[in-house]
Amino acid sequence: MTLTPVPPGQLATIVTSLEMTTAPRPRPLPPAPFRLVRWPAPQPDRYRALFRRIGTRWLWFSRLAMDDAAVLAIVGDPAVEVFAMVDRQGIEIGMLELDFREAGTCTLAYVGLIPELAGKGHGGWLMAQALGLGWRKGITRLQVNTCTLDHPAALPFYLKSGFRAVARTVETFVDPRLAGLLPREAAPQIPLFEPVLAGPATS
């Protein structure tokens, strides 16, 4: 068994790629006091606000590292559909982003709830919505990725939902808390290691 050191200031995570190649049988939506609201070409600030609210706990940062033009190039693409999950008061409590840019494939780019709702069973409603919207004419595969920085129940949840794990990779990157993309106090369950600064040169 080999242990590979991760340099201070960086993070490493195991990414599991999953797919579903057969549409599940139609079934009634689980009862829930929620609804989905489509955001066609959402403005970057509004999009990032919900992205942060849902993902800060799990160190979601990819869209925070992009400028407005790069974000709009994705979420403003007609083949990308962004939805906010809202409660009875109209408060945004979840996100669903479906990417149809690859022919025949729907990628669940983001599926998430605010941390206050995570682990309370509401994800089943959001996944049922994702499957209903994702499996449409011409789609033969749904795919999604999760990693070890996500909620511990994420991978079992995807497997229970009918996805099959097909690949595993290791990803390393600069800690987004040190890069200034997220607060230093974000994700307290993941230790933050400061990079080692070189001391002054001596002769």
Summary of the structure (lengths in Angstrom):
residues: 203
radius of gyration: 18.5
end to end distance: 41.2
largest distance: 74.7
contacts: 501
relative contact order: 0.24
helix: 23%
strand: 28%
